[in-house]
């Protein structure tokens, strides 16, 4: 996403150190209720629900599909997204899940389809492969996603890292798995909030065009 000087953007600024060498980026927040939430620096949101992946996992368990089919499905899914990012001029992709967090994502359940069949690992692997094929910078294991779920993206909270001292109180509150209260007047989808915070953490402002679907994920109280 390249900024158009003729458009009046809503700017959601970062309080972290600005990234001066990449203008457009996508952040990915992974989970189980929603397999992946993706937000770019133009405020364009894409949600990949878990249902399609879970349906195939069940077929694998029942012997109607094999793991190769599941791996192929993940690869095709990721390639579709990467091709679109390339067309949109995306220069960097940040995956907000480190390898050590895969079991945590499954709530410690080693019998979870996502953990048992290595779904998250496959997704991250293919993001890395296809982004490199298209010349898009990708950061996965090195990307520290701490505090992205706790910080208030709409108020540009500083997004801290593990081990930071004097973190202080966030200006918003995570209500539940679905929503984050930015204040007494605004609620944002929790996964979208985490993605924006990941972009902020990596030093990106958001320049949200009036027709961005980000507004569909923010609600007035």
ZIRAFEN-V856827 format. One record per backbone hydrogen bond with DSSP energy under -1.0 kcal/mol. CO is the residue of the C=O (numbers start at 1). NH is the residue of the N-H. If there is no record, write none. Layout:
CO/NH
CO/NH
This chain:
4/7
10/208
12/206
24/91
25/41
26/94
27/39
28/96
29/37
35/31
36/48
37/29
38/46
39/27
40/43
41/207
44/40
46/38
48/36
50/54
51/55
52/56
53/57
54/58
55/59
56/60
57/61
58/62
59/64
59/65
60/63
66/70
67/71
68/72
69/73
70/74
71/75
72/76
73/77
74/78
75/79
76/80
77/81
78/82
79/83
80/84
81/85
82/86
83/87
84/88
85/90
86/89
91/137
92/26
93/139
94/28
95/97
98/101
99/102
101/105
103/108
104/107
106/109
109/112
112/116
113/117
114/119
115/118
118/122
119/123
120/124
121/125
122/126
123/127
124/128
125/129
126/130
127/131
128/132
129/133
130/134
131/136
137/93
139/95
140/143
145/148
147/151
152/157
153/156
161/164
173/181
178/190
179/175
179/176
180/188
181/173
185/221
186/182
186/183
187/219
188/180
189/193
190/194
191/195
192/196
193/197
194/198
195/199
196/200
197/201
198/202
199/204
200/203
203/19
206/12
208/10
209/212
213/216
214/217
215/218
217/189
219/187
